[in-house]
Every structure is written in C-alpha cells, then in structure tokens.
Amino acid sequence: MRAANQTQVTEFLLLGLSDDPHTQKLLFILFLGVYLVTVLANLLLMHLVQADSRLHTPMYFFLCNLSLADLSFSTNMVAQALVHLLSRKEIISFTRCAAQLLLFLILGGTQCAFLVVMSYDRYVAICNPLHYPSIMTWRVCIQLAAGSWTSGILASVVDTTFTLRLPYQDSNSIAHLFCEAPALLMLASTDTHASEMAIFLMGVMILFIPVSLILVFYGHIIVIVLRMKSAIGRRKAFSTCGSHLMVVIFFYGPAIVTYMTPKSFKEQEKLVSVFYAILTPTVNPLIYSLRNKDVKGALRKVATKNFPCVFEICH
C-alpha cells in the first residue's frame, strides 16, 4: 500500500554547502566574484582571438572552443547557485534539474575532450614541428572540434538517460550545489547498479582514457624539453607544462573521484565538485592563454586601438 501511495518527485531541494545565512552571504560574494572573472576572462580571450589575425592558429581555435564551453558550463552551474544563495529558495523543478544535468554533462564532457585535443596540439608542435602545418590542417582542427562537442553530447545522453530513468519517490533533498548524477543516484527509489555501471564505464571513456592520453603527450613533451640546450627554454617549457598539468589535475582528479565511484558520493564530496565546476572555468583562460606573450601582444594592440589616451598615460 505504501508503494502504491508514493508519487514521482516533481521538484528537488538543493541543500548547497551550508544553511547558515552568514556563510551563504560569503559564498554568494565568492561565487559571484569567480563567475564575473570567468565571464570576463573567457569573453576577452574569444574577442582577442577574433580581433588579431596572429592568433588565427589551431591552438587558439581550440582555446576559443574551450572558452565557449567553460563560459557555458559556469553559467549553467554558478548562475543557478547564485540565484539560490540570493533568494534562499533552494527548490528546483525536476525538469530544470534534468536540463541542468544534461547541459552539465555535455559541457563537462566537451571540456574533457578539448583538454586532450589541446595537449595533442602542443605535442605535435613541440615534438614534430616540421610536420605541424601538414598534420594540424584546418580541416583536421574542425574535425577535432566537432568530435569534442559530439563526445560531450554522447556522454551526456548516456549518463542523463541512466540517471533520470530511475524512479524518485522518497526523499527529494540533494546534498549538493546543483543537480549532478552521483548525487541524484543517492535519492533513487530502486536499485541503481545498472546506472552506476553505465556512469562508471562512461567515466572510463570520457575521463580516465583522456587523462591517460594527456599524460602520455606531456610525457613526450617533457622528454623533448629535457634535451633542450637552452636553460631558459627548459625553464619556460617546464613552467608552461607544469601550469597545464595543474589544470588537468584540478579538473580530472575530482571528476574521476566523483564519477568513477558514484555510489560512494557523500555530502562532503560536494566540496570536491567546486574545483571542476566552478574554479576550472576561471583558471583555464588564465593558464592557457592570458599568460601567453602572443595574447598579451593582442591585448596591448586592442588596448592601444580602443583606449589610446589611457595606454599612452600608462606607458
């Protein structure tokens, strides 16, 4: 009789990181600041690449795609969290939760793929520079970009389908900032083994294999760098590789923990998701491009063109 009286959940309660009003205000200020930096940094990068013909190269083409994915990813996640922190109404409908989950997985999977593509681009440029133009043609670049977005869509369809096909009839309180598959599985009213296995296998395809490829590519790059005669060149290359690998660790590490052990999701693990859901989209444009001398040159060119008086005073 109890099972017969159960009804499908139509909305969820997102518990967030804290229920303390003072802490929520601090989190709102922190998340808002991070989100504004994310928006400005990624929009600035895309504008610079579009405005400066010297940046019309495969590397910056991939960076623009990554910036678009980062910007959309952050908007999908952080904007919802900001609304809940500001209004203190933490209710989200089942439909909106499903849409957020779908977009989260599409954009997250796409980010994973582009990080691999960009590491491959650097591998070819450094380890096989003479053949770089013939390998990284624009046709190949477009195919790699299309494949990256497609992989994100396919991963999202699989994970979302296996998550939302389950019945949700008991608790509707999600111990998380947003709707994420492992957190939702904890609320399912039936056995989730098949869904857990599907998410695990997709994690192998979209997380474990890509991060393994990235480590292989950067391993080859490091070998080439060690053979450099110039100490300055080695330091510069190691600095670049080190910063790129830090991004990989911050993104893939928490994501692998979350998606390759979905049933072990605990309340404290929602803090782990902050790294890849909130911080990584902010760090990516700073690490991959805005530290680059070509981007700095493009920024100076745009600043000189649009704010000549200010630029002359500063210099």
C-alpha positions in Angstrom: 0.0 0.0 0.0 2.9 2.4 0.8 4.5 1.8 -2.6 1.2 2.4 -4.3 0.7 5.8 -2.5 4.2 7.0 -3.5 4.2 9.7 -6.2 7.0 10.8 -8.5 9.1 13.6 -7.2 8.4 16.8 -9.2 10.9 19.1 -7.6 14.2 18.8 -5.6 15.7 20.7 -2.7 19.3 21.7 -3.2 20.9 21.8 0.2 24.0 23.6 -1.0 27.2 24.0 1.0 25.7 25.5 4.1 22.4 26.5 5.7 24.0 29.3 7.7 22.8 32.7 6.5 26.1 34.4 7.1 28.0 31.6 5.3 25.6 31.8 2.4 26.3 35.6 2.0 30.0 34.9 1.9 29.5 32.1 -0.6 27.4 34.4 -2.8 30.1 37.1 -2.8 32.8 34.4 -3.5 30.9 32.7 -6.3 29.8 36.0 -7.9 33.4 37.2 -8.0 34.6 33.9 -9.5 31.8 33.9 -12.0 32.5 37.5 -13.1 36.2 36.7 -13.6 35.2 33.6 -15.6 32.9 35.6 -17.9 35.3 38.5 -18.4 38.4 36.3 -19.0 36.7 33.9 -21.5 34.9 36.7 -23.4 38.1 38.7 -23.5 40.0 35.7 -24.9 37.5 35.0 -27.6 37.4 38.7 -28.6 41.2 38.9 -28.8 41.4 35.7 -31.0 38.8 37.1 -33.3 40.4 40.6 -33.5 44.0 39.6 -34.0 44.9 37.7 -37.1 48.1 36.5 -35.5 46.0 34.3 -33.2 44.2 32.6 -36.0 46.0 29.4 -35.4 44.9 25.9 -34.4 45.9 26.3 -30.7 43.8 29.5 -30.3 40.9 28.0 -32.3 40.8 25.2 -29.7 41.1 27.7 -26.9 38.1 29.6 -28.2 36.1 26.4 -28.2 37.3 25.6 -24.7 36.4 29.2 -23.6 32.9 28.8 -25.0 32.5 25.5 -23.2 33.9 27.0 -20.0 31.6 30.0 -20.1 28.5 28.0 -20.8 29.5 25.4 -18.1 30.0 28.1 -15.5 26.8 29.9 -16.4 24.8 26.6 -16.2 26.3 25.8 -12.7 27.2 29.0 -10.9 24.2 31.2 -12.1 21.8 28.7 -10.5 23.8 28.6 -7.3 23.8 32.4 -7.1 20.1 32.6 -7.6 19.5 30.1 -4.7 22.0 31.8 -2.4 20.4 35.2 -3.1 16.8 34.2 -2.8 17.3 31.4 -0.3 14.7 29.4 -2.3 16.6 26.2 -3.0 13.8 24.5 -4.9 14.4 23.4 -8.4 11.8 21.6 -10.6 12.5 18.1 -11.9 12.5 19.5 -15.5 15.0 22.2 -14.7 17.1 19.7 -12.8 17.2 17.4 -15.8 18.1 20.3 -18.1 20.9 21.4 -15.8 22.2 17.8 -15.6 22.1 17.4 -19.4 24.0 20.7 -20.0 26.4 20.0 -17.2 27.4 16.7 -18.8 27.5 18.0 -22.4 29.8 20.9 -21.5 31.9 18.9 -19.0 32.4 16.1 -21.5 33.3 18.6 -24.1 35.9 20.2 -21.8 37.5 16.8 -21.2 37.8 16.3 -25.0 39.3 19.7 -25.7 41.9 19.3 -23.0 43.1 16.2 -24.8 43.0 17.9 -28.2 45.0 20.8 -26.9 47.6 18.6 -25.4 47.8 16.7 -28.7 48.3 20.1 -30.5 51.2 21.0 -28.2 52.6 17.5 -28.6 52.7 17.9 -32.4 54.0 21.5 -32.2 56.9 20.6 -29.9 57.8 17.1 -30.8 57.1 17.2 -34.6 57.4 20.9 -35.5 58.4 20.4 -39.2 55.2 18.4 -39.9 52.9 20.6 -37.7 51.3 22.5 -40.6 50.6 19.4 -42.6 49.2 17.5 -39.6 47.1 20.2 -37.9 45.3 21.5 -41.0 42.1 23.5 -40.6 40.1 20.5 -41.8 41.6 18.4 -39.1 41.1 21.1 -36.5 37.4 21.4 -37.4 37.0 17.6 -37.2 38.7 17.5 -33.8 36.5 20.3 -32.5 33.3 18.7 -33.9 34.4 15.4 -32.4 34.9 17.0 -29.0 31.5 18.6 -28.9 29.9 15.3 -30.2 31.7 13.3 -27.4 30.3 15.6 -24.8 26.8 15.2 -26.2 27.0 11.4 -26.4 28.4 11.1 -22.8 25.6 13.4 -21.6 22.9 11.4 -23.3 24.1 8.1 -21.7 24.6 9.4 -18.2 21.4 11.5 -18.2 19.4 8.6 -19.5 20.6 6.1 -16.9 20.2 8.7 -14.2 16.7 10.1 -15.0 15.1 6.7 -15.9 15.2 5.8 -12.2 12.1 6.4 -10.1 12.5 9.2 -7.5 9.7 8.8 -5.0 11.1 9.2 -1.5 13.5 12.0 -0.4 13.9 15.0 -2.7 16.8 16.7 -0.8 20.0 16.8 -2.9 23.1 17.3 -0.7 24.8 19.4 -3.4 25.0 22.8 -5.1 23.4 21.6 -8.3 21.9 18.6 -10.0 24.7 16.0 -10.6 24.3 12.4 -11.5 26.0 10.8 -8.4 24.1 12.9 -6.0 20.8 12.1 -7.7 21.5 8.3 -7.6 21.5 8.5 -3.9 17.9 9.5 -4.0 16.6 6.8 -6.4 13.9 4.6 -5.0 15.2 1.4 -6.7 18.4 -0.5 -7.3 21.0 1.8 -9.1 23.6 -0.8 -10.0 23.0 -0.7 -13.8 23.1 3.1 -13.7 26.3 3.1 -11.6 28.0 0.8 -14.1 26.9 2.9 -17.0 28.3 6.1 -15.4 31.5 4.2 -14.4 32.1 3.0 -18.0 31.3 6.4 -19.4 33.8 7.8 -16.8 36.4 5.5 -18.2 35.7 6.7 -21.8 35.4 10.4 -21.0 37.7 10.8 -18.0 40.3 8.0 -17.5 41.3 7.4 -21.1 41.6 11.2 -21.9 43.7 12.0 -18.8 45.9 9.0 -19.7 46.4 10.4 -23.2 47.2 13.8 -21.8 49.9 12.4 -19.5 51.4 10.5 -22.4 51.5 13.6 -24.6 53.0 15.7 -21.9 55.4 12.9 -21.1 56.8 13.0 -24.6 56.9 16.8 -24.4 58.9 16.7 -21.2 61.4 14.3 -22.8 62.0 16.7 -25.7 62.3 19.6 -23.3 65.0 17.8 -21.3 67.0 17.6 -24.5 67.0 21.4 -25.0 70.4 23.0 -24.7 68.9 26.3 -23.5 68.3 26.5 -19.8 65.9 29.4 -20.3 64.0 27.4 -22.8 63.7 24.5 -20.5 62.5 26.6 -17.6 59.9 28.3 -19.8 58.7 25.0 -21.2 58.5 23.3 -17.8 56.6 26.3 -16.4 54.1 26.1 -19.2 53.7 22.3 -19.0 53.5 22.5 -15.2 50.7 25.0 -15.3 48.8 23.0 -17.9 49.1 19.8 -15.8 47.8 21.6 -12.8 44.7 22.5 -14.7 44.4 18.8 -15.7 44.8 17.6 -12.1 42.2 20.1 -10.7 39.7 19.2 -13.4 40.2 15.4 -13.9 41.1 14.5 -10.3 37.9 15.5 -8.6 35.8 14.4 -11.6 37.3 10.9 -11.6 36.7 10.6 -7.8 33.0 11.6 -8.3 32.1 9.8 -11.5 34.1 6.6 -11.2 32.8 5.9 -7.7 29.2 7.3 -8.0 27.6 5.3 -5.2 30.2 6.5 -2.7 29.1 10.1 -3.1 28.9 11.7 0.3 27.9 15.1 1.5 31.4 16.3 2.0 32.3 15.3 -1.6 30.2 18.2 -2.9 33.2 20.3 -2.0 35.3 18.3 -4.5 33.0 19.3 -7.3 33.7 23.0 -6.7 37.1 22.5 -8.3 35.9 21.3 -11.7 32.5 23.0 -11.7 33.5 26.5 -10.5 37.2 27.1 -10.3 38.5 25.3 -13.5 36.4 27.5 -16.0 38.0 30.5 -14.3 41.6 29.2 -14.3 41.6 27.8 -17.9 41.8 31.1 -19.8 44.4 32.5 -17.4 46.6 29.5 -17.6 46.3 28.6 -21.3 46.2 32.0 -22.9 46.3 35.2 -20.9 49.9 34.3 -19.7 51.0 33.8 -23.3 53.1 36.6 -24.9 51.0 36.4 -28.1 47.8 37.0 -26.2 49.5 39.8 -24.2 50.5 41.4 -27.5 47.0 41.2 -28.9 45.7 42.7 -25.7 48.1 45.6 -26.0 47.1 46.1 -29.6 43.4 46.2 -28.7 44.0 48.5 -25.8 46.0 50.9 -28.0 43.3 50.9 -30.6 40.4 51.4 -28.3 41.9 53.4 -25.4 44.9 55.3 -27.0 44.9 58.1 -24.4 44.9 55.7 -21.4 47.5 53.5 -23.0 49.9 56.5 -23.6 49.5 57.7 -20.0 50.2 54.2 -18.6 53.4 54.0 -20.7 
